[in-house]
Amino acid sequence: MLVDVVMPQLGESVVEGVVVKWLVAEGDLVAKDQPIVEISTDKVDAEIPSPVEGRVVRILAKAGETVPILTVVAKIDTDKGAGVSAPEEAPKWDEETEGVPGHMARKTEPPLPAPPRIEPSAPPPLPPLPANGRMRITPVVARMAAEHGLDLSRIPGTGIDGRVTRKDVESYVAGGGAAAPKGAPPRPEKMSPAAPAEGDQAIPWTPIRKRIAEHMVASKHTSPHVHIFAEADMHRAVAHRTKMKSRGTTLTYLPYVIYAAAKALREFPGINAVVSGESTILKKDIHISVAVDTEKGLLVPVLRHADRKSLQELSAEVEKFGALAKSGKISPDDLAGGTFSVTNPGAKGNLFGTPIINQPQVGVLRMGQIVKRPVVAEVDGEDSIVIRPMMFLCMAYDHRVIDGVAGNGFLFRVREILEAGDFD
């Protein structure tokens, strides 16, 4: 029996993946759960195991090829003795054995008639636009259309319901169909690349770096980002951290911000949401994605039900996912299902930065470096200048679905929770 191996969906927003390297060849015997191919998406690099024991009889996607999810990339035959089928050779005379006792000469079969010539057909008709005049496309297709100055309504779509896919755009561009509008800046692919000088080092992008780049560009193209800032007095959080350290528990400040964000998301459900087409889906559960830096690039494992966890539980999960990500043992399931993101500048950070939204989420919160400086505070009913550990918070939200009142209210509430110091 032939069993299909398909490109899996590694994350709810993933629509395609790159075949990085085949670990087997046609004709190889494989065991069930044996890794057979390396793939890369904008979420994770992963090895795909064989679903069955058998022999690889077909490899249908080449290394480096980008294919949509659920596309069949290989076939495995579970029947014992299965092998790779090869085209049969046409019978011919065996001149060496003709006339030799015990051998029979093989007679050449008459050649098959040539297939009738098929004239090229006219190109398929352009897909009709929906009634509202809008086309449903992925962020990657939208980015490519913007880069090449394309009118997507002029590209025949081969996807579901005539949808224009990435391959459709690539084929259209390769055929010379791309034409930037007048006055547009030079297209990126037409710009002269910077030639490395003597002593320079050119580092090709890894598959995951390419996916991160595409995901970030698509996010900026898709969502109108609004960045807002707040400054939090962290002296109560610092005092609490010192108390926990005296009890043998060492915490970073990242779990404090995650804790505050999770509590605030309860009160602002419109922030705990994802975009699907022209709809906003308010998520019931609060699953916070946390950026983790690795040698291969940035990964965002998900802390599930973050609003139900204590500060210590959040800290333990952050450490666990950090170790898994850096050792390359994080699973696709660990990266799926996030509803909001939190990122931090690391041990050697800076005052603030403007983060990019992790699609299809609608908000991301970035913490800055904690710095002691003089501020005005009320002490015993009097305004006084005191030294406090201060931290900037920056939130980016998707202005398509979040208005200023909700965005500002959420960030204000995060600051209130951090400054109140109620972490037990």
C-alpha positions, 0 to 999 in steps of 0.5 A, a space after each residue: 500500500 502506498 502511503 503519502 508523506 505530506 508537508 505538515 502545518 507547523 503552526 496555525 498561520 503557516 501556509 507553506 514550508 521549504 524542503 531543506 534536505 532529504 535524509 533518504 533517497 528513492 529505494 531506501 528502506 525506512 522505519 516508522 518514525 525515522 526522520 526522512 526530510 528536513 523542512 523549514 517554515 517561518 515558525 520552526 525548522 523540523 525533521 519530518 518522520 516517516 509515518 510507516 515502515 516501508 520503502 521510499 518509492 517516490 520523492 516529489 519535492 526537490 531540496 530548496 522547493 517551497 510547497 504549500 501545507 498538506 502537499 504530498 512530498 513523498 510516497 512510501 510503499 508498505 508492501 514487503 519487497 516493494 522497490 522503485 519502479 523503473 520504465 521498461 525497455 522496449 524488446 530488441 534483438 539479442 544479436 549475441 545469443 541469436 542462433 545459439 542453442 538454448 537461447 531465443 532471440 527477442 523480436 523488436 516490437 513495432 514502435 508506438 505511433 507518435 502522439 498527436 501534436 497538441 496545440 498550446 491552449 489559450 491561457 486560463 481565464 483570470 479568476 473573477 473578483 469576489 462581490 466586494 472586489 477584494 481578493 483573499 491572499 496570504 501575507 507572503 503573496 501580498 509582500 511579493 505583489 508590493 515588491 514587484 508592483 503587481 496587479 494580482 487581478 491580472 494573475 491567473 490563480 491556481 489555488 483554492 477557488 482561484 486564489 493566487 498563490 506564491 508559485 503563481 506570482 513567481 511564475 508570472 514574474 519569471 515570465 516577464 509579467 512584473 512591471 513596477 508603476 511609474 515613479 516606483 523605486 527600483 525593485 529589490 531583485 533588480 538592485 545591484 547587490 553589494 559586492 564583498 570587498 577583500 576580507 569581508 565575509 558573506 554569510 548566506 541566510 539559513 532557511 529559518 533566517 529567510 523565513 523570519 525575514 519574509 515573516 517580518 516583511 509580511 507583517 509590516 506590509 499587512 498590519 499598520 503598526 502603532 507603537 506606544 510607550 509607557 514608563 514603569 517604576 519597577 522598585 516594588 518588582 525589584 524588591 520582590 525579586 530580591 526577597 525571592 532570591 533570599 529564599 533561594 529562587 532567582 528570577 529574571 524580570 521577563 516573567 514579571 512582565 509576562 505576569 502583568 501582560 497576562 492579567 491585563 489581557 483578561 481585562 482587554 479581550 480585544 488585545 488577545 485576538 488574531 486576524 482571520 481574513 476580514 474577521 477578528 477572532 477573540 481568543 478565549 485562552 491566553 497563550 503568550 508567545 515569548 521570543 527566544 534567541 538561538 544560534 539559528 534565529 529567533 523562536 517564539 515558544 508559547 506559554 499556555 494559559 499564562 493568566 492561570 500561572 503564578 510568577 514562579 510557574 511562568 519563570 520555570 516555563 520560560 527557562 524550560 523553553 529557553 533551554 529547549 530552543 537553544 538545544 534545538 529540541 523545541 517541537 512545532 506544537 511548542 510554537 503554535 497557538 500564541 495569542 499575544 507576544 512579549 519580547 525582551 532586549 536580553 541581558 545587554 539590552 537598551 532603553 526601548 525598541 519598537 517590536 514587529 507584530 507576530 502575525 496573525 496576532 494583533 499586539 506585541 509588548 517589548 520590555 526595555 532595560 531597567 535603569 536607575 535614575 532620579 524621578 519625581 515621586 510623592 513621599 509622605 504627601 510631598 513631591 520629592 526627587 527619588 532614585 528609582 529603577 525605571 523601565 520603558 515598555 513599548 507596545 505595537 498594535 494592529 490599527 486595523 482592529 485595535 483603536 487607541 483607547 484600547 491599546 493605550 488602556 491595555 499598556 496603562 494597565 500593564 504598568 499599573 500591575 507592575 508598579 503595584 507589586 502584587 506578585 504573590 
